[in-house]
Amino acid sequence: MKHRIVVLGAGYAGAFAAGSLARRLSPADTEITVVNAVPDFVERMRLHQLAIGQDVAFRKLADIFAGTGVRLRLARVTGVDPERRTVAVTGENGENGDGELAYDTLLYALGSSVADHGVPGVAEYAFDVTGRSSALRLRERLVGLGEGGTVLVVGEGLTGIETATEFAESRPDLSVALAARGQLGAWLSPKARRHLRHAFDRLGITVHEHTSIEAVEPTRAIAADGTTIPAHVTVWSAGFAVHPIAAASGLEVAETGQIVVDRTMRSVSHPDVYAAGDCAYAIGENGRPLPMSCASAGYTNMQATAAIIARLTGSEVPTTGLKYHGNHISLGRRDAIFQMVDRDAQSKSWYLGGRSAARLKSGVLKGAGWSIVHPTFGMPKRKRRLATAPDRAGARAAA
Ligand SMILES: Cc1cc2nc3c(=O)[nH]c(=O)nc-3n(C[C@H](O)[C@H](O)[C@H](O)COP(=O)(O)OP(=O)(O)OC[C@H]3O[C@@H](n4cnc5c(N)ncnc54)[C@H](O)[C@@H]3O)c2cc1C
């Protein structure tokens, strides 16, 4: 019987991992299945562009995995039973009805979604750009918003900054504001912070600093001190949260709900389960949890696949890089900030800004997408066969 590897989620972490596993493991003794809720590879890093009306095309997962041997199951994951080693799914191939998949090795990469922090009105009235369907809902709303319409972006993190600047650049007819709990760009180096300020001024974005939004209503947001900010559209960008499936399944999770993994991305509670991307609580080389980012999705999925392959083929488990270099923030299409960080995750004084940073960011986005939609690139001539069970046990003991 073939060894069944099931990958949950085909975002940056899951889609790349599935391609990577299929490239290197022989189909003679492994069967790789990817479960994803939607039929496309959604480049989440472009969802604020999609929301503001730009043309963003997403590739079909079926086309991406054609010829790789990866089986695609379009279904929503509703639960994992790590004791029985099964995954519960629903709505398979667009149909109603529940199903179950059995696995020998699971790679959990379901990503994250919006964190509403329980703030009243967010679920009912706010929009977000964390998933394709929510970005499309926002897009539709913005199309209907005429000149002088007010948009409030809540959150001064990377997504909030990228969203506010993208919206202001693409729709100068709108009045865009951003609510920041602290100071805008406080974590950036002084020079990068100044750059950010200039970009906001140039784009005419109003910044409400030290403003914690405590409620969202249909046409305004209310801050903790009672101030009201008019907003025909409120875009909630106050962080990402992971799906509660992992916690509910009995896997050991951190306070964040992310799966706690060891250095090889293996669940500390269930050795047949690996996690990668936003849903993994992985400690980076600087001793701190890796941030939720595309770069972390890359590092964690590469480590997870390297470990899975090594353990299955009976070879030594390699450690691959788990780095946090910094942040690359778009400020519309023609400006960006690339801020490097040191080993303590503090911003270095050097940063790159302006058009060259924007070009670099555009290259990063293209590169990330390209590596996923070309899963057979660099295919080795000979794929690796699985070790026999006793070999695997030996390798496991050695690891
Ligand atoms: C607007 C925006 C801009 C961003 N910009 C940057 C940036 O510039 N740089 C950066 O590093 N990061 C950026 N990020 C963050 C980055 O996109 C995420 O960290 C990254 O997508 C994480 O990858 P992932 O594979 O873990 O999750 P995802 O890419 O979210 O993939 C998860 C996959 O799982 C699927 N899925 C989820 N739940 C289920 C379910 N129950 N059943 C079946 N399938 C399911 C989803 O459909 C998706 O395909 C941005 C995010 C957003 C929203």
The ligand as an SDF file (V2000), in Angstrom:
LIG
                    3D

 53 58  0  0  0  0  0  0  0  0999 V2000
   -3.4560   41.7460    1.4600 C   0  0  0  0  0  0  0  0  0  0  0  0
   -2.3020   40.9580    2.0060 C   0  0  0  0  0  0  0  0  0  0  0  0
   -1.0190   41.3610    1.6970 C   0  0  0  0  0  0  0  0  0  0  0  0
    0.0610   40.6240    2.1840 C   0  0  0  0  0  0  0  0  0  0  0  0
    1.3150   41.0390    1.8690 N   0  0  0  0  0  0  0  0  0  0  0  0
    2.3590   40.3240    2.2960 C   0  0  0  0  0  0  0  0  0  0  0  0
    3.6780   40.7100    1.9550 C   0  0  0  0  0  0  0  0  0  0  0  0
    3.8850   41.7060    1.2790 O   0  0  0  0  0  0  0  0  0  0  0  0
    4.7010   39.9350    2.3860 N   0  0  0  0  0  0  0  0  0  0  0  0
    4.5100   38.8120    3.1350 C   0  0  0  0  0  0  0  0  0  0  0  0
    5.4790   38.1310    3.4790 O   0  0  0  0  0  0  0  0  0  0  0  0
    3.2600   38.4350    3.5030 N   0  0  0  0  0  0  0  0  0  0  0  0
    2.1990   39.1560    3.1020 C   0  0  0  0  0  0  0  0  0  0  0  0
    0.9450   38.7690    3.4500 N   0  0  0  0  0  0  0  0  0  0  0  0
    0.7890   37.5910    4.3100 C   0  0  0  0  0  0  0  0  0  0  0  0
    0.8600   36.3180    3.4820 C   0  0  0  0  0  0  0  0  0  0  0  0
   -0.0580   36.3840    2.4200 O   0  0  0  0  0  0  0  0  0  0  0  0
    0.5600   35.0920    4.3580 C   0  0  0  0  0  0  0  0  0  0  0  0
    1.4470   35.0900    5.4410 O   0  0  0  0  0  0  0  0  0  0  0  0
    0.6960   33.8360    3.5130 C   0  0  0  0  0  0  0  0  0  0  0  0
   -0.3480   33.7880    2.5800 O   0  0  0  0  0  0  0  0  0  0  0  0
    0.6860   32.5730    4.3900 C   0  0  0  0  0  0  0  0  0  0  0  0
    0.7490   31.4590    3.5550 O   0  0  0  0  0  0  0  0  0  0  0  0
   -0.0400   30.1250    3.9550 P   0  0  0  0  0  0  0  0  0  0  0  0
    0.2410   29.1210    2.8810 O   0  0  0  0  0  0  0  0  0  0  0  0
    0.2400   29.7680    5.3550 O   0  0  0  0  0  0  0  0  0  0  0  0
   -1.5700   30.5200    3.9320 O   0  0  0  0  0  0  0  0  0  0  0  0
   -2.4960   30.9440    2.7050 P   0  0  0  0  0  0  0  0  0  0  0  0
   -1.7220   31.5750    1.6260 O   0  0  0  0  0  0  0  0  0  0  0  0
   -3.6170   31.7070    3.3170 O   0  0  0  0  0  0  0  0  0  0  0  0
   -3.0570   29.5490    2.1680 O   0  0  0  0  0  0  0  0  0  0  0  0
   -3.9850   28.7860    2.8940 C   0  0  0  0  0  0  0  0  0  0  0  0
   -4.7780   27.9470    1.9180 C   0  0  0  0  0  0  0  0  0  0  0  0
   -5.6540   27.1190    2.6530 O   0  0  0  0  0  0  0  0  0  0  0  0
   -6.9600   27.1660    2.0960 C   0  0  0  0  0  0  0  0  0  0  0  0
   -7.8980   26.9420    3.1840 N   0  0  0  0  0  0  0  0  0  0  0  0
   -8.0880   27.7030    4.2840 C   0  0  0  0  0  0  0  0  0  0  0  0
   -9.0110   27.1260    5.0750 N   0  0  0  0  0  0  0  0  0  0  0  0
   -9.4110   25.9910    4.4660 C   0  0  0  0  0  0  0  0  0  0  0  0
  -10.3140   24.9470    4.8030 C   0  0  0  0  0  0  0  0  0  0  0  0
  -11.0110   24.9450    5.9460 N   0  0  0  0  0  0  0  0  0  0  0  0
  -10.4570   23.9340    3.9360 N   0  0  0  0  0  0  0  0  0  0  0  0
   -9.7390   23.8740    2.7820 C   0  0  0  0  0  0  0  0  0  0  0  0
   -8.8640   24.8260    2.4290 N   0  0  0  0  0  0  0  0  0  0  0  0
   -8.7090   25.8760    3.2550 C   0  0  0  0  0  0  0  0  0  0  0  0
   -7.0680   28.5550    1.4900 C   0  0  0  0  0  0  0  0  0  0  0  0
   -8.0540   28.5620    0.4700 O   0  0  0  0  0  0  0  0  0  0  0  0
   -5.6470   28.7580    0.9600 C   0  0  0  0  0  0  0  0  0  0  0  0
   -5.5340   28.2280   -0.3350 O   0  0  0  0  0  0  0  0  0  0  0  0
   -0.1590   39.4870    2.9890 C   0  0  0  0  0  0  0  0  0  0  0  0
   -1.4520   39.0760    3.2860 C   0  0  0  0  0  0  0  0  0  0  0  0
   -2.5300   39.8020    2.8110 C   0  0  0  0  0  0  0  0  0  0  0  0
   -3.9230   39.3520    3.1240 C   0  0  0  0  0  0  0  0  0  0  0  0
  1  2  1  0
  2  3  1  0
  2 52  2  0
  3  4  2  0
  4  5  1  0
  4 50  1  0
  5  6  2  0
  6  7  1  0
  6 13  1  0
  7  8  2  0
  7  9  1  0
  9 10  1  0
 10 11  2  0
 10 12  1  0
 12 13  2  0
 13 14  1  0
 14 15  1  0
 14 50  1  0
 15 16  1  0
 16 17  1  0
 16 18  1  0
 18 19  1  0
 18 20  1  0
 20 21  1  0
 20 22  1  0
 22 23  1  0
 23 24  1  0
 24 25  2  0
 24 26  1  0
 24 27  1  0
 27 28  1  0
 28 29  2  0
 28 30  1  0
 28 31  1  0
 31 32  1  0
 32 33  1  0
 33 34  1  0
 33 48  1  0
 34 35  1  0
 35 36  1  0
 35 46  1  0
 36 37  1  0
 36 45  1  0
 37 38  2  0
 38 39  1  0
 39 40  1  0
 39 45  2  0
 40 41  1  0
 40 42  2  0
 42 43  1  0
 43 44  2  0
 44 45  1  0
 46 47  1  0
 46 48  1  0
 48 49  1  0
 50 51  2  0
 51 52  1  0
 52 53  1  0
M  END
$$$$
